[in-house]
Amino acid sequence: MEIMDNYELEKSKSHVILEIIKYLPNSVVSKTIIKKNTGNITASSFDAGEELAEKTSPFDNYIQIIDGEAVLTIADIIFKLYNGDGIIIPAHSSHFFNAIKQFKMLSTVIKSGYEV
């Protein structure tokens, strides 16, 4: 099950990112940090055994693991990512996540620069 919260975080208010996104059994939970026409930042948590279906985005996507351990497949190449690891998913690359263990991540998409 995927749960999405599209409300941005309150501006000019401190927060602890690990505390605003919780693990829920048998779920992928996503919380919008900030969303603009030019890009967005989203925090997500994956319970063990959950997957995010394969997809392709027209924009680069920077992923940083902020808790746990993730398995990310980009264009048939498997990456094992640990707490603190980051990786850029290139635009137009098929990718999907698999949660062997619980993990939390930040996803940053920058849409500007693709106009050319």
MOMOFEN-V785458 format. One record per run of one state. SS is the DSSP state (2 for helix, 1 for strand, 0 for the rest). FROM is the first residue (numbers start at 1). TO is the last residue. If there is no record, write none. Layout:
BEGIN
ss | from | to
SS | FROM | TO
SS | FROM | TO
END
This chain:
BEGIN
ss | from | to
0 | 1 | 1
1 | 2 | 5
0 | 6 | 16
2 | 17 | 20
0 | 21 | 27
1 | 28 | 36
0 | 37 | 38
1 | 39 | 46
0 | 47 | 50
1 | 51 | 55
0 | 56 | 60
1 | 61 | 74
0 | 75 | 76
1 | 77 | 82
0 | 83 | 85
1 | 86 | 89
0 | 90 | 94
1 | 95 | 98
0 | 99 | 102
1 | 103 | 110
0 | 111 | 116
END
